[in-house]
Amino acid sequence: MKERKSNFELMRIISMFLIVLWHVIVHSGILSCCSGNKRLIIDFISSICLVHVNSLILLSGYFQYSKEKINLSKITKLIGQTWFYKVLFLIIAILIGLTVTQVDIFEELLPIDLNNYWFINVYILLYILSPYLNRLIKNINYNEFKRLLFILFILLSIIPAVTSQKALFNDGFSIINFIFLYLIGAFLKKYPLKEGYHFKNLTNNKYKFLLILSFIVLIILNLIIFYFGKTLNQYDSEILKYFGNIIEGNYLKYSSPFAILITIIYFLVFESLNIKNRIINKISLNMFGVYLVHDNHFIRSFIYKELKIADKFTSFSGIKSFVYLFIIALTIFIISLLIEYIRKIIKYLIMKIKLIRNIFKRIDNNLLKIEI
């Protein structure tokens, strides 16, 4: 059996770690409590973290665009996995005495998620729509596809950004942004950038260097513009504050022009790698589980409030605070990964017991037929 490449599997793992890191920064209150040089570094880290969700949707378009039918078992499997963790953490929340309302119980017992995992909900919608998007991708030529993406970039990224979401709302958490990213992923697969006129004569090392340099430049430029917006907000002028609020408001939106461009470069960096590693491939299979474990709202309430991560972060000085931040994020990531592994082991054992029972049942039936 041919071993699959691990470049995008590694990207899945890194992107999920960035999701965990981002959630630690936001949900713990670190983003709002730090200032000075600490805030500058946190803003820089946040700008890198912006690629996480977008990159996973690009990956879906990259590999899914050639498929004509949806796999219903994949949807039911994802819903079942989500429901398992919803019920599990509901029971744990009740046992340890967390506040659980009747509405919480009703919503957590529903197989379909209502308000817990926004990403799963939008991803399932995208997956259902994917065969129709794939027909469009299949029947559109290069120039039309490029023109479509340019128009969508203007409509779904530029206009919402410059109008502060007033002319067209798209903060990146919606199905329209996922469709846009899916189409970009499909375009990158169908028409590889490395084979384009401007890059085909570059060596692989030069191509990678150009991508990494572009990634760093875009992140720094995004940060500079963000701080320019913060500076405008300090002036006693309504018009300057108006533009300052627009600039600041776009900094951490998944649909912002910088977030889209940075994600594409990030994705292309991993596309350019040539890695094969079984361990990476096995770990990457558990990334949805990591998301479902660490971002459950009962778990969020416990981790970020009870452990007082923001208070401890601010109590450390200099590099120690960021070492602490990454250790916390890595710990949450590893524990979530282990919990998902345990779930899979339990599922495997249950399936094994069912299989053994079916075998014995068939043996008994055959013996009964022989006796008769």
C-alpha positions, 0 to 999 in steps of 0.5 A: 500500500502506497503511503500518502504524503504528509505535507497537508497532514502536518498542516492539519496538525499545525492549524489545529494547534493554532486554533487551540492557541487562538482559543486560549488567547481569546477565551482566557481574556489574555487578548484584552488584559495585556498591553505594551510589548506583550500586546504587540507580540500577542497581536503578532501571534494572533495574525499568524493564528488567523490562517487556521480555520481558512486553511482547513477549508482550502484543504477541503476544496483542494481535495474534494472538488473532483468528487461528484457525490457526497458521502453520507456516512462521512456526515453521519460519522461527524454528527455522531462524533460531535454528539458523543462529546456533547453528551459526554461533557454534559454528563461531566458538567452535571457531575462536577457541579457546573451550571447546566440549564434545562435548555443546555440539556435539551440542546446537548441531547440533540444530535444536530448541534445548535450553538456549540460548534459553529465550525462543524455546522458550517462545514457540514453545510459546505459538504452538502453543497460541495457536489454542486460547487464541483459541477461549477468548477468542472465546467468553468475554464481557467480565465472564467475561474480566475475572474470569478475568484477576483469578483468574489474577493471584491464582494466577500472580502474587500467590500465588507472590509472597507465598509465595516460589514455595512454594505455586505456582511461577511465576518468569515464565520459564514457559509459564504466565506467557506464557499469562497475558500473552497473555490480557492482551494479547488483553483489551487489544485486545478491550476497549480501556482508553481506551474504558472508563468511567473514561478515555473522557472524557479527552483523549489528552494527559491519558490519556498523562500519566496512563499515564506518571505511573502507570508512574513511580509503580509503578517507584518504589513497586517500588523502595521495597518492594524496599529495605524488604525489604533493610532487614528482612534486616538485622535479627537476627530470623528472621521479619523475614528471612523476609519480607525474603527474600520481598520481595527475591526478587520484585523482578526476577521477570517474574511479580511483581505489580509487573512485570505492572502496570508492563508493562501501563502501558508497553504502554498508553503505546505503544498511545496513540501515533500514529507512522508511520515506515518506518525504525522498521518495517524495524528492528523486523523484525530484533529476534529476530535481535538477541536470537539474536546477543547472547544466544548462550551462546558470545557471552555468555561472550566479551563479558561475561568477556573484555571485563571490562565490570563491572571497567570499570564500577566503575572509572568514577565518577558519571555516566561509569559509566552513560554507559559502560553505555549505550554498551556496551549500544547497541554490542552492540545495533547490532552484533547488528542489523548481523549480522542484516542481513548474514544476511538479505542473504546469504539474499536472495542465495542465494534470488536465485541459486536463482531465476536457476538455476531460470529458466535450467533452465526455458529449457534445458528449453524449448529442448530441447523445441523441438529435439526 
